[in-house]
Amino acid sequence: MESKQTDKRKIRGESSKTKIIEASKTLFIENGYKETTISMISKNAKTGYGTAYTHFPGGKEEIFQIIIDEILKQFYQIASVAYKVNSKEDSLILTQGNIERFLKLAIKHQQELKVFHEAIGVSHIINQKWESFIEKFIKRISENVQQAMDKGLTHHRDFDPEVVAGVLFYTGEKYLWKIALNKTDKDYRTISKSLAQMYVNGLYK
């Protein structure tokens, strides 16, 4: 009997958490990060004010991190796919494809990323999350750069892989935010092609 009651409470709790997260997504997009409050979220989710803090002691900051984590996972999947560097031509195809996928995700999640951009500027914790993501992403790209260097495919053997990887990432990041903030009318394929050619031609023989 007690076990069934525990299960019911758990189900109600999970349902409540889901409602809060879904309500938060809507409100963050409608009002922005700074203007969205726990009171607004609780009302929209039809839950008590205290219920939101019971599930998310860190308040809206914690809720937003959960929302953005799902999006960042999709971005990191692009970098996490292992590949073997065999030639300049292969690298160009792969790099352009990866940049296209990166920017297509920016288009898909434009509204959430716009809020994320604002949150980075007002929340130290969320800013740290983005910085951690950047570090992880660049490290993964640098592994590919090192692989190309080890195979003697690059112009120089003394490139710093992390610096080279950073050039690619930070240029891509610039257009990520341009897309999120609706500050470019360039097609993502045009951007991807130019960035890939610049990166690969600069790195490879």
Secondary structure, DSSP 8 states (H G I E B T S, - for coil): -HHHHHHHHHHHHHHHHHHHHHHHHHHHHHH-TTT--HHHHHHHHT--HHHHHHH-TTHHHHHHHHHHHHHHHHHHHHHHS------HHHHHHHHHHHHHHHHHHHHHTHHHHHHHHHHHHH-HHHHHHHHHHHHHHHHHHHHHHHHHHHTT-BS-S---HHHHHHHHHHHHHHHHHHHHTT---S-HHHHHHHHHHHHHHHHB-
